[in-house]
Amino acid sequence: MDLAFFDSYAIIEIIKSNEKYKPFYNTIVITTKLNLFEIYYSLLKNVGREEADYFLDTQNYTLVDFDEETIRKAADLKLKYSKQNLSMVDCIGYTLAKRHGIKFLTGDKEFKYLEDVEFVQ
């Protein structure tokens, strides 16, 4: 079974049943607690607490933590592409994906042309 780092955008699109993400339904989802925060907040804001709580209570993703080296590399990435206005959470996720040798799945256009990105929009 394949695995990839899913950013918040990708997970939200899967929750919304976006057909373009169907090829990734059987992929093992790697993400961080920061991404879970973004998703929970989006659901809370857009569909309500019941759905947001349900998501958080039933999610079964593989959560990876990050260390100081990841923080350094993610900050370097954010600085390098400062004109693209990359989010801190996505810079951390992308850095973790690179560290683990897996694809970074996103629909965020800022990452479209970076190495090892699976861009789906």
C-alpha angles and dihedrals in degrees: 000000000000124000132199141168106258117204120211092264092057094047092048090051090052090049087052089051094240103185092217089068094051093102087064098051092101095042118112106249116227115186143135136253087251089062090048088055091053092048094046091049092049092050092045090052098042108032107012143256097292093059092040092051091046090054093049094045094050105035113119103184125143104254119207125197126214136222137208093278090057089049091052094048093044091050090049089052092049090050093046091053097033092136089061091055096224114193120248092235092052092047089054091046094048091048091050092049090052091047092052094042095240135124122268107229114207146138093208107121092213089072098041097107101035121112119270095012122139101206117197123169 
